[in-house]
């Protein structure tokens, strides 16, 4: 096979080429590549093979060069699920050998794959394991609603009865409102927020280009919850959610999700992915399971280029730190601005 390395930001008609493969997703798109490159200065290295004007193989990578976490190839940073496109074991093996060879010459420490690679099952232990949830949108709204858990239905009705109002927006102001809520949520979870420039780039390359939107819930004109969704072809993705904990008893998050589901259903989308969830986050898992979703295991793999093998997680970055919960908000935002590019 003719494997070549391209930059999707510069490659002519990259997204049109993606649509020649039924395995492509939003996270393979040039818009997402632009967001990651311009926010964190990662170098895009997409290993591809084209046959008869169709995309046959794709293993997308970004080079993360950090004095804190080392020089690595990641497929892809800050991405929930990034499948490698290939049709069989031989194709995957060949493209991955090209990646290994490149990584060794570039002095990478590791190669991270954020996908359930069927060709690795039984031969490599996952580095990390998550759960992911998909909602089938092929039915009508009433059929979709009837499949929700009873508590989910009650929460939607409670939000409506409490006077919660939901709007779907694509303005930069709506992104700023979501970011305010995101800072509150990240602090409550013991994490710094992402840099605002990251969300500004999401608006520039995704939301303002009609490839996604922000859903905001307000009560008495105060925005209390929100979510960010992406779209690609007939696929929709719930990427980020945030809310003010003082208003959770109004169940605004449930109404935000329901209105997003209704919009995607009415506009011909086939599936809505709810992103990844850590196994220990029981509350979030309960929320996502309440929507009639199909749950699947999502494995991430890490290949150590010095050891020449896949490795399992041993310590490293945690998902929550208590000291972030008490850190002043301006210092917490500054910390996020400094740290995020190192952990992609």
C-alpha positions as a printed NumPy array, in Angstrom:
array([[  0.   ,   0.   ,   0.   ],
       [  1.05 ,   3.567,  -0.662],
       [  1.028,   5.139,   2.799],
       [  1.55 ,   8.892,   2.859],
       [  1.556,  11.496,   5.634],
       [ -0.632,  14.542,   5.091],
       [ -1.854,  17.598,   6.97 ],
       [ -5.68 ,  17.669,   6.733],
       [ -5.69 ,  21.431,   7.265],
       [ -3.77 ,  21.923,   4.015],
       [ -5.014,  18.898,   2.037],
       [ -7.453,  19.922,  -0.748],
       [-11.056,  18.797,  -0.156],
       [-10.101,  16.685,   2.871],
       [-13.633,  16.46 ,   4.245],
       [-14.982,  15.365,   0.849],
       [-12.435,  12.546,   0.887],
       [-13.588,  11.552,   4.376],
       [-17.115,  11.015,   3.1  ],
       [-15.832,   8.298,   0.751],
       [-15.404,   6.098,   3.854],
       [-18.36 ,   5.036,   6.01 ],
       [-15.962,   4.768,   8.985],
       [-15.135,   8.47 ,   9.12 ],
       [-16.291,  10.652,  12.023],
       [-16.33 ,  14.298,  13.045],
       [-13.011,  13.859,  14.849],
       [-11.312,  13.017,  11.536],
       [-12.459,  16.33 ,  10.047],
       [-10.369,  19.336,   9.099],
       [-12.408,  21.519,  11.489],
       [-11.328,  19.476,  14.522],
       [ -7.731,  19.412,  13.26 ],
       [ -7.769,  23.221,  12.998],
       [ -9.132,  23.579,  16.545],
       [ -6.397,  21.355,  18.017],
       [ -3.576,  22.849,  15.947],
       [ -4.475,  26.49 ,  16.501],
       [ -5.341,  26.089,  20.189],
       [ -2.329,  24.035,  21.267],
       [  0.13 ,  24.192,  18.342],
       [  0.044,  20.424,  17.812],
       [  1.517,  19.161,  14.536],
       [ -1.001,  17.127,  12.451],
       [  0.379,  13.906,  10.947],
       [ -2.367,  11.878,   9.256],
       [ -1.21 ,   8.544,   7.823],
       [ -3.434,   7.726,   4.851],
       [ -3.804,   5.537,   1.798],
       [ -6.093,   6.415,  -1.127],
       [ -7.314,   3.888,  -3.67 ],
       [ -9.479,   4.75 ,  -6.688],
       [-10.113,   8.242,  -5.266],
       [-11.461,   6.741,  -2.034],
       [ -9.994,   6.844,   1.457],
       [ -8.823,   3.312,   2.195],
       [ -6.717,   3.808,   5.336],
       [ -6.489,   6.59 ,   7.917],
       [ -4.618,   6.757,  11.199],
       [ -4.714,  10.405,  12.332],
       [ -2.083,  11.656,  14.774],
       [ -1.009,  14.892,  16.376],
       [  2.521,  15.313,  17.655],
       [  2.462,  16.581,  21.254],
       [  5.853,  17.997,  22.175],
       [  5.923,  18.784,  25.904],
       [  8.723,  19.264,  28.408],
       [  6.307,  17.956,  31.068],
       [  4.877,  14.842,  29.409],
       [  7.381,  14.173,  26.648],
       [  7.167,  13.976,  22.885],
       [  4.314,  11.735,  21.796],
       [  2.037,  10.8  ,  18.941],
       [ -1.633,  11.01 ,  19.962],
       [ -4.666,   9.921,  17.954],
       [ -6.115,  12.418,  18.779],
       [ -5.706,  14.867,  21.715],
       [ -8.87 ,  15.822,  23.633],
       [-10.854,  13.407,  21.474],
       [-13.34 ,  10.919,  22.889],
       [-13.127,   8.341,  20.122],
       [-10.881,   8.376,  17.065],
       [-11.187,   5.13 ,  15.082],
       [ -8.474,   4.022,  12.726],
       [ -9.949,   3.502,   9.27 ],
       [ -8.9  ,   0.184,   7.755],
       [-10.679,  -2.838,   6.333],
       [ -8.659,  -5.711,   7.76 ],
       [ -5.836,  -6.794,  10.058],
       [ -3.152,  -6.542,   7.364],
       [ -4.022,  -2.925,   6.562],
       [ -3.984,  -1.914,  10.208],
       [ -0.672,  -3.68 ,  10.811],
       [  0.938,  -1.987,   7.829],
       [ -0.126,   1.557,   8.695],
       [  0.758,   1.061,  12.361],
       [  4.242,  -0.124,  11.389],
       [  4.656,   3.116,   9.438],
       [  3.601,   5.078,  12.527],
       [  6.035,   3.158,  14.756],
       [  8.88 ,   3.758,  12.315],
       [  8.08 ,   7.48 ,  12.131],
       [  7.738,   7.755,  15.906],
       [ 11.139,   6.189,  16.542],
       [ 12.827,   8.536,  14.07 ],
       [ 11.047,  11.515,  15.663],
       [ 12.052,  10.411,  19.191],
       [  8.522,   9.914,  20.452],
       [  8.045,   8.242,  23.814],
       [  4.68 ,   6.692,  23.036],
       [  1.845,   6.345,  20.529],
       [ -1.691,   6.74 ,  21.926],
       [ -4.691,   5.245,  20.14 ],
       [ -8.134,   6.369,  21.319],
       [-10.224,   3.662,  19.743],
       [-11.561,   0.145,  20.161],
       [ -9.23 ,  -1.473,  17.657],
       [-10.639,  -4.939,  17.053],
       [ -7.284,  -6.029,  15.63 ],
       [ -5.644,  -5.457,  19.03 ],
       [ -8.09 ,  -7.434,  21.133],
       [ -6.394, -10.441,  22.644],
       [ -2.921,  -9.171,  21.726],
       [ -2.757,  -5.914,  23.732],
       [ -4.203,  -4.835,  27.058],
       [ -5.912,  -1.427,  27.016],
       [ -4.123,   1.489,  28.636],
       [ -7.44 ,   2.94 ,  29.827],
       [-11.071,   1.852,  29.586],
       [-14.181,   4.02 ,  29.372],
       [-17.818,   3.6  ,  28.393],
       [-19.538,   5.324,  25.487],
       [-23.242,   5.654,  24.682],
       [-25.121,   6.014,  21.385],
       [-28.745,   6.969,  20.847],
       [-30.556,   5.783,  17.719],
       [-32.434,   8.728,  16.203],
       [-34.093,   6.827,  13.359],
       [-37.464,   6.696,  15.145],
       [-39.842,   9.616,  15.644],
       [-39.694,  11.886,  18.699],
       [-42.494,  10.154,  20.579],
       [-40.945,   6.708,  20.107],
       [-37.556,   8.025,  21.248],
       [-39.132,   9.705,  24.293],
       [-41.041,   6.561,  25.263],
       [-37.761,   4.62 ,  25.502],
       [-36.33 ,   6.975,  28.14 ],
       [-36.118,   5.858,  31.755],
       [-39.138,   7.027,  33.789],
       [-36.934,   9.267,  35.947],
       [-35.537,  10.933,  32.814],
       [-39.05 ,  11.691,  31.571],
       [-40.012,  13.119,  34.967],
       [-36.908,  15.32 ,  35.03 ],
       [-37.694,  16.74 ,  31.585],
       [-41.255,  17.545,  32.668],
       [-40.032,  19.073,  35.927],
       [-37.681,  21.42 ,  34.054],
       [-40.551,  22.563,  31.825],
       [-42.891,  23.046,  34.789],
       [-40.166,  24.995,  36.644],
       [-40.044,  27.536,  33.829],
       [-36.686,  26.51 ,  32.362],
       [-36.299,  27.909,  28.838],
       [-33.919,  26.34 ,  26.311],
       [-32.39 ,  27.937,  23.21 ],
       [-30.109,  26.549,  20.51 ],
       [-27.519,  29.168,  19.567],
       [-24.378,  29.619,  17.468],
       [-23.092,  33.025,  18.605],
       [-19.778,  33.731,  20.28 ],
       [-21.764,  35.136,  23.211],
       [-23.411,  31.752,  23.704],
       [-19.96 ,  30.138,  23.77 ],
       [-18.874,  32.655,  26.412],
       [-21.937,  31.817,  28.515],
       [-21.152,  28.122,  28.226],
       [-17.525,  28.749,  29.166],
       [-18.621,  30.542,  32.335],
       [-20.618,  27.473,  33.346],
       [-17.768,  25.201,  32.273],
       [-15.372,  26.947,  34.655],
       [-17.823,  26.352,  37.521],
       [-18.258,  22.687,  36.604],
       [-14.569,  21.933,  36.115],
       [-13.734,  23.476,  39.479],
       [-16.424,  21.358,  41.177],
       [-14.851,  18.278,  39.573],
       [-11.372,  19.178,  40.795],
       [ -9.972,  20.186,  37.398],
       [ -8.91 ,  23.459,  35.743],
       [-11.01 ,  24.601,  32.766],
       [ -9.736,  24.425,  29.231],
       [ -8.31 ,  27.703,  27.878],
       [-10.983,  30.013,  26.52 ],
       [ -9.04 ,  30.205,  23.248],
       [ -9.912,  26.517,  22.728],
       [-13.646,  27.264,  22.849],
       [-13.129,  30.36 ,  20.726],
       [-11.546,  28.147,  18.063],
       [-14.46 ,  25.715,  18.398],
       [-16.756,  28.626,  17.615],
       [-14.606,  29.813,  14.714],
       [-14.152,  26.47 ,  12.954],
       [-17.189,  24.454,  14.057],
       [-20.13 ,  26.369,  15.496],
       [-19.986,  29.407,  13.196],
       [-19.626,  27.012,  10.222],
       [-22.888,  25.184,  11.074],
       [-21.052,  22.056,  12.183],
       [-22.267,  22.314,  15.755],
       [-24.095,  24.513,  18.235],
       [-24.533,  25.509,  21.868],
       [-27.693,  24.678,  23.819],
       [-28.355,  26.957,  26.799],
       [-30.992,  26.606,  29.525],
       [-32.135,  29.667,  31.465],
       [-34.412,  30.261,  34.43 ],
       [-35.692,  33.797,  35.   ],
       [-33.243,  34.994,  32.339],
       [-30.23 ,  33.496,  34.142],
       [-28.312,  30.854,  32.16 ],
       [-27.984,  27.816,  34.423],
       [-26.938,  24.93 ,  32.146],
       [-25.544,  24.319,  28.699],
       [-24.021,  21.848,  26.286],
       [-21.948,  21.846,  23.097],
       [-22.797,  19.522,  20.208],
       [-20.888,  18.703,  16.997],
       [-22.236,  17.295,  13.725],
       [-20.726,  15.368,  10.83 ],
       [-22.821,  13.795,   8.085],
       [-25.683,  12.045,   9.899],
       [-23.716,  11.755,  13.16 ],
       [-24.14 ,  14.075,  16.153],
       [-21.9  ,  14.259,  19.229],
       [-22.547,  15.586,  22.721],
       [-19.065,  16.939,  23.457],
       [-19.288,  19.181,  26.531],
       [-21.838,  19.827,  29.244],
       [-21.836,  22.232,  32.191],
       [-24.241,  23.665,  34.759],
       [-24.561,  25.804,  37.857],
       [-24.992,  23.402,  40.814],
       [-27.307,  25.862,  42.598],
       [-29.995,  25.153,  39.993],
       [-29.652,  21.398,  39.508],
       [-32.935,  20.762,  41.336],
       [-34.689,  22.338,  38.315],
       [-33.233,  19.543,  36.114],
       [-32.039,  21.934,  33.345],
       [-29.516,  19.413,  31.976],
       [-32.326,  17.02 ,  31.116],
       [-34.202,  19.651,  29.131],
       [-30.992,  20.714,  27.359],
       [-30.405,  17.136,  26.219],
       [-34.028,  16.564,  25.2  ],
       [-34.173,  19.707,  23.067],
       [-30.884,  18.727,  21.394],
       [-32.26 ,  15.236,  20.696],
       [-35.435,  16.724,  19.202],
       [-33.447,  19.082,  16.956],
       [-31.185,  16.313,  15.653],
       [-34.143,  13.989,  15.116],
       [-36.055,  16.643,  13.144],
       [-33.02 ,  17.44 ,  11.006],
       [-32.364,  13.898,   9.812],
       [-29.488,  12.758,  12.023],
       [-29.139,   9.019,  12.551],
       [-27.232,   8.812,  15.836],
       [-26.269,  10.927,  18.819],
       [-23.109,   9.915,  20.648],
       [-22.913,  10.921,  24.323],
       [-19.1  ,  10.931,  24.499],
       [-16.903,   8.953,  26.84 ],
       [-17.482,   8.363,  30.54 ],
       [-15.101,   7.113,  33.213],
       [-16.215,   3.881,  34.851],
       [-16.155,   5.445,  38.32 ],
       [-18.446,   8.364,  37.397],
       [-21.635,   6.621,  38.495],
       [-23.794,   9.758,  38.417],
       [-22.853,  10.624,  34.835],
       [-23.304,   7.006,  33.775],
       [-26.766,   6.971,  35.305],
       [-27.623,  10.169,  33.418],
       [-26.475,   8.78 ,  30.048],
       [-28.113,   5.397,  30.568],
       [-31.467,   7.073,  31.135],
       [-31.895,   8.093,  27.48 ],
       [-32.357,   4.664,  25.922],
       [-28.764,   4.594,  24.738],
       [-26.693,   1.609,  23.691],
       [-23.621,   1.256,  25.906],
       [-20.244,   0.067,  24.62 ],
       [-16.759,  -0.333,  26.054],
       [-14.237,   2.213,  24.754],
       [-10.589,   1.192,  25.1  ],
       [ -7.522,   3.39 ,  24.692],
       [ -4.141,   1.863,  23.866],
       [ -0.599,   3.137,  24.45 ],
       [  2.431,   1.807,  22.599],
       [  5.811,   2.374,  24.286],
       [  8.411,   2.932,  21.571],
       [ 11.33 ,   2.117,  23.868],
       [  9.83 ,  -1.145,  25.086],
       [  8.324,  -1.974,  21.664],
       [  5.023,  -3.063,  23.179],
       [  1.617,  -1.896,  24.397],
       [  1.575,  -0.901,  28.062],
       [ -1.058,  -0.477,  30.768],
       [ -1.592,   2.614,  32.879],
       [  0.555,   2.944,  35.984],
       [ -0.214,   6.163,  37.847],
       [  0.03 ,   9.367,  35.828],
       [ -2.551,  12.14 ,  35.531],
       [ -5.637,  11.725,  37.716],
       [ -9.183,  12.742,  36.799],
       [ -9.653,  14.954,  39.878],
       [ -7.502,  16.932,  42.317],
       [ -8.882,  18.334,  45.57 ],
       [ -6.727,  21.464,  45.592],
       [ -8.304,  22.685,  42.335],
       [-11.696,  22.812,  44.101],
       [-10.484,  25.555,  46.453],
       [ -8.255,  27.457,  44.038],
       [ -9.383,  31.031,  43.212],
       [-11.147,  31.127,  39.838],
       [ -8.624,  33.429,  38.055],
       [ -5.704,  31.246,  39.181],
       [ -7.6  ,  28.114,  38.122],
       [ -8.166,  29.521,  34.614],
       [ -4.503,  30.504,  34.369],
       [ -3.518,  26.979,  35.407],
       [ -5.665,  25.568,  32.613],
       [ -4.074,  27.926,  30.104],
       [ -0.636,  26.65 ,  31.09 ],
       [ -1.264,  22.919,  31.542],
       [ -3.727,  21.753,  28.892],
       [ -1.404,  21.649,  25.907],
       [  0.88 ,  19.283,  27.863],
       [ -1.783,  16.663,  28.62 ],
       [ -3.423,  16.24 ,  25.207]])
